[in-house]
Amino acid sequence: MRTIRLNGQPQPLIPIRTFRDEYHLSASFGVALFEPKDYTGLAALDHAGADLQRLRACILQIIPHRLPLLDLLTLNDTLQDAFDSELRSINPRIGLREADIEFAVAGFGDVCRAWSYALIRARGVKPDFASVYGEWLDNSVRLSSQEHAYICQDETWVIRILNAIYGRIGLEIRMQDRTVYVADSVYTCPAEGFMAALLQEVAERLQTI
């Protein structure tokens, strides 16, 4: 079971189907019931496969075969600038808003820097990218301020949406006797898989001397 961190504490995320079955809830119970998504004007990756692969190739070809450890942070700036430039060049086929581009570029740079610092601290022993990336994702988890009331079996639950770097990921459900966290990927960001794979490839290629 996946865990997240809230206020420094690990919290297990119960799969939405498991939670529905336990409380005999309908298939409509989830993030979309409480805060449905408005898709008007949102970007789409449906026809951008070739463009994304060109972006990927451009980023990877910048990385030298091996580089001095002290040059890592400078390379991060170069990679982030290239990602920004390439993303803007293909954006006419995607339709991201300026804020979305800035957000994606900042996230790409943040992970590259987190990985570089992990390499520096490791002093020659390659760290685990999944752990570094997972920590970055966990640090982005926030609860929405809006509360929703939901009645289940004569008990009123108080529900808030769980948000992370790629969007809404689930629910916090406060019951009378406990609080649980439920994973719901109904609004998974279509770019999440591409970004995770690209960042992992960047991490694998960053070999230092």
Summary of the structure (lengths in Angstrom):
residues: 209
radius of gyration: 19.8
end to end distance: 37.5
largest distance: 63.7
contacts: 546
relative contact order: 0.18
helix: 48%
strand: 21%
